[in-house]
C-alpha cells in the first residue's frame, strides 16, 4: 500500500442543554478543547483525535465523548466528513460525529483537561474549519428536531410538555406558543402519557409523557 | 505525523434510470467495476479509489463518476463514511458519495473498462462491504424521494406527471395510483406548469411541468 500522506481524524460535536448564564433559561452548549500544539496552539477546537488503527469510527467518537465529558454516549451519529485539502497545514480528513447528552447527565459532566463549555451560538473563532463544522452540526440538529423525536435524547425518560417545549425553544432559539406546541406535539402520536404527574410542584401538577419506543434505532437510518 | 496505516478511499454509488430488460419499464440501475486485483479479484465492486493527496473529497467522487460512465455530475452528495476495521484485509476507510444521473444522460453513458450496469436490486455478491453500502444508498434514495424533490435529478428540466410518477415507481419499486400521485405531487407546490404540452404524442398531449428553482442547493443542506 502506498503512503498517501493523509491523516484521518475523528471529531465529535457534543451538544447538551444547560441554563443560560444571563437569562437562566435552557440553552444549547458544547464543550471545546484548547489546543496545546501547533497549528492553532491556544485556540479552541472540537474534541477528537487521530483514528487508531484498530478502532471503529463510532468507537473513536465515543471515546472522545468520554474523555471530554466523562459521560457515555446517549445519542451518537455520524455527521459528515470534512476533507478540503487546505483545512490544515498537513492534510487531515476529519470524520465528524455528533452526540446529544441528557440534561441530568450534562450536570454530572466532569470536564477533561483544557475543556470548557460554550454556548453553541457564541463559540469563539475556532481552529481549522471547526466553526464551519459547528454550524453544520447546528443546522442538522435544528433540521432534525422538526421532523424526528430527537428531542428525547435531551430529556429524562419521562418529562412534561413544558420540558419538551423548553428543549425545542433552546435548540431553535425562539419562543414557541405553549398551546400550539401542545397540540402539534400530541398530534405526532409519538408521545404517550405515563398516567402520572410531576410531583413536588405547587398547584396543578403537570402530566408526564414518554416517547413511544422507536422500532428502528435512529443510527441505523440513513 | 505518525503513520496510521489507514488508507483513505472515496467510492461513489451512481444511480440511473434505464428500461428493465424484461418488463421494459423504467428501473433503477447502477454501474459496478470488476476488480482486477486482490483482495476479491474478479468480484464486482463500487467504483472508486484512493483519495489523492491534493484532491477534494467531492472531486474524487466526481472523477470516479466521469471515469466510470463518461458523465459529469448532475447530483452528487456525500452519503456516509464506512470504516469498520475488518471491512478489508488492509484497513481502508471509505468516504462514499452518491450520484444521480438523468435518463437522457444515462443513455449516453460510455462504460469504462471492466464496467457493467446492474439492476440496483439485483446486484451480485460484491467485494468488501459494498452490498451494505448499496443497501444504505438505496434506503437514502428511497427515503429522500418521499420528502424532497430529488426526483428532478433523474428528469429533463421539463417533464410530464407520468414521467415523474415513473421515477417514483422505479425508485420505490411499487405501482402508484396516477390520480393520487397527481393530486399529491401538485399539492407540494414545487411543480410549475410550463404552459406547454408534450408534442409528438397521439391524442390529448400531456402538460409539461418543471420544478421550482430551489433557493438552497441540495448539497449545502445537512
Interface residues (C-beta under 8 A of the other chain):
Chain A: X1 X2 X3 X4 X5 X6 X7 X8 X50 X51 X52 X53 X54 X55 X56 X57 X78 X79 X80 X81 X83 X84 X85 X90 X91 X93 X95 X136 X137 X139 X140 X143 X147 X221 X222
Chain B: X1 X2 X3 X4 X5 X6 X7 X8 X50 X51 X52 X53 X54 X55 X56 X57 X78 X79 X80 X81 X83 X84 X85 X90 X91 X93 X95 X136 X137 X139 X140 X143 X147 X221 X222
